[in-house]
Amino acid sequence: MTLNSDSHLTELHTQAAYAHEAAAHVHSTGDHQSAQELARKALGYSVEALKHTEEIAQTAPKTIQT
């Protein structure tokens, strides 16, 4: 994994975490519509991060064989 890939994945996970935190806060204030939108964004970031992580894992050398 290159430094650029690491940075991109870190950014996606960070964006997802912040969106989840913001959704929880907004939900606690009673603004459920905004909370749902933030939760959708968080899910999108998480799914994209997972997709990229799986792509990287596919190309990684197999170092442990069971």
Sine and cosine of phi, psi and omega as CSV:
sin_phi,cos_phi,sin_psi,cos_psi,sin_omega,cos_omega
0.00,0.00,0.73,-0.68,-0.01,-1.00
-1.00,0.08,0.25,-0.97,0.04,-1.00
-0.86,0.51,-0.63,0.78,0.02,-1.00
-0.89,0.45,-0.68,0.73,0.04,-1.00
-0.90,0.44,-0.69,0.73,0.04,-1.00
-0.85,0.53,-0.72,0.69,-0.03,-1.00
-0.90,0.44,-0.66,0.75,-0.01,-1.00
-0.91,0.42,-0.71,0.70,0.01,-1.00
-0.91,0.42,-0.65,0.76,0.05,-1.00
-0.87,0.50,-0.68,0.73,0.00,-1.00
-0.89,0.45,-0.68,0.73,0.02,-1.00
-0.88,0.48,-0.71,0.70,0.01,-1.00
-0.91,0.42,-0.63,0.78,0.03,-1.00
-0.91,0.42,-0.70,0.71,0.03,-1.00
-0.88,0.48,-0.66,0.75,0.02,-1.00
-0.89,0.45,-0.70,0.72,-0.01,-1.00
-0.89,0.46,-0.71,0.71,0.02,-1.00
-0.90,0.43,-0.65,0.76,0.01,-1.00
-0.91,0.42,-0.63,0.77,0.06,-1.00
-0.90,0.45,-0.70,0.72,0.00,-1.00
-0.90,0.45,-0.69,0.72,0.02,-1.00
-0.90,0.43,-0.64,0.77,0.03,-1.00
-0.88,0.47,-0.68,0.73,0.02,-1.00
-0.89,0.45,-0.68,0.74,0.01,-1.00
-0.90,0.43,-0.74,0.67,-0.03,-1.00
-0.89,0.45,-0.62,0.78,0.03,-1.00
-0.88,0.48,-0.64,0.77,-0.02,-1.00
-0.92,0.39,-0.33,0.94,0.04,-1.00
-1.00,0.02,-0.10,0.99,0.04,-1.00
0.99,-0.14,0.00,1.00,0.01,-1.00
-1.00,0.00,0.98,0.20,-0.12,-0.99
-0.94,0.34,-0.53,0.85,0.01,-1.00
-0.91,0.42,-0.73,0.68,0.04,-1.00
-0.91,0.42,-0.61,0.79,0.02,-1.00
-0.88,0.47,-0.66,0.75,0.03,-1.00
-0.90,0.44,-0.65,0.76,0.01,-1.00
-0.90,0.43,-0.69,0.73,0.03,-1.00
-0.91,0.42,-0.61,0.79,0.04,-1.00
-0.91,0.42,-0.61,0.79,0.06,-1.00
-0.89,0.45,-0.67,0.75,0.05,-1.00
-0.89,0.46,-0.69,0.72,0.00,-1.00
-0.87,0.49,-0.68,0.73,0.03,-1.00
-0.88,0.47,-0.68,0.73,0.02,-1.00
-0.86,0.50,-0.71,0.70,0.04,-1.00
-0.89,0.46,-0.67,0.74,-0.01,-1.00
-0.90,0.43,-0.69,0.73,0.01,-1.00
-0.90,0.43,-0.66,0.75,0.02,-1.00
-0.91,0.42,-0.67,0.75,0.04,-1.00
-0.89,0.46,-0.67,0.74,0.03,-1.00
-0.88,0.48,-0.70,0.71,0.00,-1.00
-0.85,0.52,-0.73,0.68,0.00,-1.00
-0.92,0.39,-0.62,0.78,0.03,-1.00
-0.89,0.45,-0.68,0.74,0.02,-1.00
-0.91,0.41,-0.62,0.79,0.05,-1.00
-0.89,0.46,-0.67,0.74,0.01,-1.00
-0.92,0.40,-0.66,0.75,0.00,-1.00
-0.90,0.44,-0.56,0.83,0.02,-1.00
-0.90,0.44,-0.57,0.82,-0.06,-1.00
-1.00,-0.07,-0.13,0.99,-0.02,-1.00
-0.95,0.32,0.58,-0.82,0.03,-1.00
-0.92,0.40,0.60,-0.80,0.03,-1.00
-0.99,0.13,0.97,-0.25,-0.05,-1.00
-0.99,-0.15,-0.38,0.93,-0.01,-1.00
-0.89,-0.46,0.88,-0.48,0.04,-1.00
-0.94,-0.35,0.71,-0.71,0.04,-1.00
-0.94,-0.33,0.00,0.00,0.00,0.00
